[in-house]
């Protein structure tokens, strides 16, 4: 999907922290001291194969994920051909400059509106009730939002497949929120916005 050089460029763009505080302090105390996003028992990071190769050359932080049961082996088979399930050495060994794209973007993902325009970021609501940031009132840093949007703009310019994936995901999110009569909170370059689920 992306070349190693392209992955390196994407990683270079997004480096700001999500919040002004260590958000791991919100969930770690109730998860044996491990932040949810760093707990491979809860979340298995998915890296692009070229990303994995690049980070393996730069650091000893990452290795291929080793399933221990049938469900985990099935999970490995379900990943796309260009992806690889991975695990890191743990939060105590984290190297911020060698975090993966999914580490840097969690718990957000890009949101494309009715006109297929990338308008900002939304929470990954699959983790609502698990990640304490999702659907919370904790402030998100604007430099993080700006960098993440810039990263996704560049990524989409290189990969129509990636754009199509998030177009479909955004459509599903609108349908889900519309059924509940809710508007979608989106973090944009202009600040937080509330997006309608139906065309006006």
GICORZI-V380779 format. One record per run of one state. SS is the DSSP state (@ for helix, = for strand, . for the rest). FROM is the first residue (numbers start at 0). LEN is the number of residues. If there is no record, write none. Layout:
ss & from & len
SS & FROM & LEN
SS & FROM & LEN
This chain:
ss & from & len
. & 0 & 3
@ & 3 & 10
. & 13 & 10
@ & 23 & 7
. & 30 & 5
@ & 35 & 3
. & 38 & 6
= & 44 & 4
@ & 48 & 10
. & 58 & 3
= & 61 & 3
. & 64 & 5
@ & 69 & 9
. & 78 & 4
= & 82 & 6
. & 88 & 2
@ & 90 & 3
. & 93 & 2
@ & 95 & 3
. & 98 & 2
@ & 100 & 5
. & 105 & 2
= & 107 & 5
. & 112 & 5
= & 117 & 6
. & 123 & 1
@ & 124 & 3
. & 127 & 14
@ & 141 & 17
. & 158 & 1
@ & 159 & 20
. & 179 & 4
= & 183 & 5
. & 188 & 2
= & 190 & 5
. & 195 & 5
